[in-house]
Amino acid sequence: MASQAPKPPVAIICIGMAGSGKTTFMQRINAHLHQKSVADSLSAPPYVLNLDPAVRSVPFESNIDIRDSVNYKEVMKQYNLGPNGGIITSLNLFSTKIDQVMGILEKRCLPKETSEDTNQDSSSKIPSHIIVDTPGQIEVFVWSASGAILLSAIAASFPTVLAYVIDTPRTTANTSTFMSNMLYAISILYKTQLPMILVFNKTDVKPETEAVEWMRDFESFQAALHAENEAQESEGGGYMGSLLNSMSLVLEEFYNQLSVVGVSSITGDGVDAFFVAVEEKRVEFERDYAPELARRRAEAMERKEKMRESEVDRMMKDMQVSSKAKKTGKYSDEPETVSEAEDADSDSDVALDDGSTVDDGLQARYQKALQDGTGNASGAAQAAKHIQQTQR
Ligand SMILES: Nc1nc2c(ncn2[C@@H]2O[C@H](COP(=O)(O)OP(=O)(O)OP(=O)(O)O)[C@@H](O)[C@H]2O)c(=O)[nH]1
């Protein structure tokens, strides 16, 4: 029986606010996938990318690390930049090497050409997941051109899922912090157009149940909001209260698009549920996102092709002008002498249906007028006769 071709790995991009626990979460899922690869011996360990140039040390080994190519401190010094400018510039420099990065990723992570040999050795195994750590300054990654280049390049080759890591105790401290974090997640979802999993981290400190309830049942969010207002003795919560109230209704649709899991990166609780959500999102990516990505890519290619064609047209016109100029030594199409103007006129004779030209037609009319000696010729013919006689 033919063995099933291995599926390409899912790329998990970990994003989240500074201190939400991205790096600890990465360490946890990395360890989980290493154990899995040893236990089932079907896949290679995960392929790990670190895209945070400013991190001092990471508690896991990366296969590709932005810090190997770009020295963040040196970038800041050389370009006289602050911390955020340094991160953006480092990402920009790294994104210029995206072809090489994707070349390595595709070589290491995509299934090899199928061979008859079913005794695959360990070197032919591919990882089941690619995991990517990103800078804590989300906006620097998500809203920068280089972040978009990196994300779209990965999503073009692999099913890609965003893991939005949330600090549960801090986010559920009050309704407005919770709402701000959800709005942030929405903006990332719409900016990246990739499937997203909300990872409520640090559940060993505070479980995710309250947050999930606020998402799934807007009445419970409104009850929490009401309780907060009462505690603060502000009736109805003023403008903020009514804004949060309306938001909770509007966001229902958004929440339905998300998978939500509670995880403790310290204890490992919820990691299995996270990988179940990743599989769901892989299916969603292939069903909904990949065709849309392919459509956008085809549109971009078409635009590029049209632009290239118009450039070629312009270039051809330029070349015609310059080859004519080469022959004549002149760079303008305007005739400069009378004989040139006559040449140009004769060049521009318009061909008629019977094979004659407009000029031929004029000649015929001219002849006819000459033969018509009875005096009933038209004014033009008489003028022509007169010219002929005077030229004798
Ligand atoms: N109790 C608890 N603490 C956690 C958990 N995950 C992370 N932390 C702690 O949260 C703090 C921040 O974790 P990091 O992993 O460095 O967070 P980060 O998002 O990578 O931070 P930046 O690199 O600054 O963006 C550390 O002190 C971690 O030990 C968790 O699941 N439970």
The ligand as a Gaussian input file, in Angstrom:
#p B3LYP/6-31G(d) Opt

LIG

0 1
 N        2.950000      32.139000      36.332000
 C        3.265000      32.177000      35.040000
 N        4.212000      33.017000      34.606000
 C        4.522000      33.014000      33.281000
 C        3.876000      32.166000      32.364000
 N        4.382000      32.416000      31.134000
 C        5.316000      33.378000      31.292000
 N        5.394000      33.745000      32.567000
 C        6.278000      34.778000      33.132000
 O        5.971000      36.030000      32.519000
 C        7.156000      36.805000      32.371000
 C        7.320000      37.235000      30.937000
 O        7.520000      36.096000      30.135000
 P        8.273000      36.138000      28.738000
 O        8.154000      34.780000      28.158000
 O        9.618000      36.715000      28.857000
 O        7.343000      37.169000      27.966000
 P        7.532000      37.760000      26.487000
 O        6.164000      38.018000      25.991000
 O        8.406000      36.915000      25.672000
 O        8.257000      39.113000      26.810000
 P        9.049000      40.049000      25.771000
 O       10.215000      39.235000      25.276000
 O        9.446000      41.206000      26.609000
 O        8.099000      40.387000      24.705000
 C        8.296000      35.924000      32.869000
 O        8.595000      36.281000      34.182000
 C        7.725000      34.514000      32.829000
 O        8.273000      33.659000      33.793000
 C        2.869000      31.265000      32.870000
 O        2.248000      30.490000      32.148000
 N        2.622000      31.314000      34.192000

